[in-house]
Amino acid sequence: SLIAMVILSIPGVIEQALLGNVDYLVGIAVVLGSIPGAIIGSVLVKRVPERTLRLAFSAVLLIMSVFLVLKEFYLA
């Protein structure tokens, strides 16, 4: 399914790039963060219990959701 997403998103990315709507620095930052993140994540999956990873991921999602709500109401 990821291959299908990549194939289907290519025309949209090309169109948005031609329209000047792509921030290349943000894209590079995402790529540079994703590669080490994937490596670290694969190591953690092997060494940390699943319950601990689920709780950590849940905590990150909760913190980010609170941040987004605060940002929406201009409180952060």
C-alpha positions as a LaTeX table, in Angstrom:
\begin{tabular}{lrrr}
\hline
Residue & $x$ (\AA) & $y$ (\AA) & $z$ (\AA) \\
\hline
Ser1 & 0.00 & 0.00 & 0.00 \\
Leu2 & 2.94 & 2.35 & 0.59 \\
Ile3 & 4.08 & 1.84 & $-2.99$ \\
Ala4 & 0.61 & 2.77 & $-4.22$ \\
Met5 & 0.69 & 5.92 & $-2.08$ \\
Val6 & 4.05 & 6.93 & $-3.52$ \\
Ile7 & 2.91 & 6.32 & $-7.09$ \\
Leu8 & $-0.34$ & 8.23 & $-6.58$ \\
Ser9 & 1.30 & 11.15 & $-4.78$ \\
Ile10 & 3.98 & 11.84 & $-7.40$ \\
Pro11 & 1.68 & 13.80 & $-9.77$ \\
Gly12 & 0.42 & 15.92 & $-6.86$ \\
Val13 & 3.94 & 16.70 & $-5.69$ \\
Ile14 & 5.02 & 17.64 & $-9.21$ \\
Glu15 & 1.99 & 19.89 & $-9.67$ \\
Gln16 & 2.49 & 21.62 & $-6.31$ \\
Ala17 & 6.21 & 22.07 & $-7.03$ \\
Leu18 & 5.41 & 23.68 & $-10.38$ \\
Leu19 & 2.97 & 26.01 & $-8.60$ \\
Gly20 & 5.68 & 26.97 & $-6.11$ \\
Asn21 & 3.89 & 25.49 & $-3.10$ \\
Val22 & 6.70 & 23.18 & $-1.96$ \\
Asp23 & 9.01 & 24.23 & 0.86 \\
Tyr24 & 12.14 & 22.28 & $-0.01$ \\
Leu25 & 13.91 & 23.05 & 3.27 \\
Val26 & 11.05 & 21.51 & 5.24 \\
Gly27 & 11.11 & 18.48 & 2.95 \\
Ile28 & 14.84 & 18.02 & 3.47 \\
Ala29 & 14.39 & 18.38 & 7.25 \\
Val30 & 11.66 & 15.72 & 7.23 \\
Val31 & 13.86 & 13.33 & 5.25 \\
Leu32 & 16.88 & 13.97 & 7.47 \\
Gly33 & 14.77 & 13.30 & 10.57 \\
Ser34 & 12.95 & 10.29 & 9.15 \\
Ile35 & 15.99 & 8.21 & 8.27 \\
Pro36 & 17.59 & 8.22 & 11.76 \\
Gly37 & 14.12 & 7.96 & 13.29 \\
Ala38 & 13.39 & 4.80 & 11.32 \\
Ile39 & 16.71 & 3.28 & 12.34 \\
Ile40 & 16.23 & 4.15 & 16.01 \\
Gly41 & 12.64 & 2.90 & 15.89 \\
Ser42 & 13.67 & $-0.46$ & 14.46 \\
Val43 & 16.25 & $-0.88$ & 17.23 \\
Leu44 & 13.75 & 0.10 & 19.93 \\
Val45 & 11.15 & $-2.37$ & 18.66 \\
Lys46 & 13.61 & $-5.18$ & 19.23 \\
Arg47 & 14.75 & $-4.05$ & 22.70 \\
Val48 & 11.83 & $-2.30$ & 24.41 \\
Pro49 & 8.63 & $-4.11$ & 25.42 \\
Glu50 & 5.62 & $-3.44$ & 23.21 \\
Arg51 & 3.57 & $-2.03$ & 26.10 \\
Thr52 & 6.27 & 0.54 & 26.88 \\
Leu53 & 6.45 & 1.63 & 23.24 \\
Arg54 & 2.66 & 1.95 & 23.07 \\
Leu55 & 2.60 & 4.08 & 26.22 \\
Ala56 & 5.43 & 6.28 & 24.97 \\
Phe57 & 3.73 & 6.74 & 21.59 \\
Ser58 & 0.42 & 7.50 & 23.32 \\
Ala59 & 2.13 & 10.12 & 25.49 \\
Val60 & 3.67 & 11.78 & 22.43 \\
Leu61 & 0.29 & 11.85 & 20.67 \\
Leu62 & $-1.41$ & 13.29 & 23.76 \\
Ile63 & 1.22 & 16.01 & 24.18 \\
Met64 & 1.04 & 16.95 & 20.49 \\
Ser65 & $-2.77$ & 17.04 & 20.54 \\
Val66 & $-2.75$ & 19.38 & 23.56 \\
Phe67 & $-0.17$ & 21.57 & 21.82 \\
Leu68 & $-2.29$ & 21.71 & 18.64 \\
Val69 & $-5.43$ & 22.65 & 20.61 \\
Leu70 & $-3.54$ & 25.39 & 22.44 \\
Lys71 & $-2.08$ & 26.64 & 19.17 \\
Glu72 & $-5.56$ & 26.67 & 17.57 \\
Phe73 & $-6.79$ & 29.00 & 20.33 \\
Tyr74 & $-3.60$ & 31.11 & 20.24 \\
Leu75 & $-2.60$ & 30.03 & 23.74 \\
Ala76 & 0.80 & 28.66 & 22.77 \\
\hline
\end{tabular}
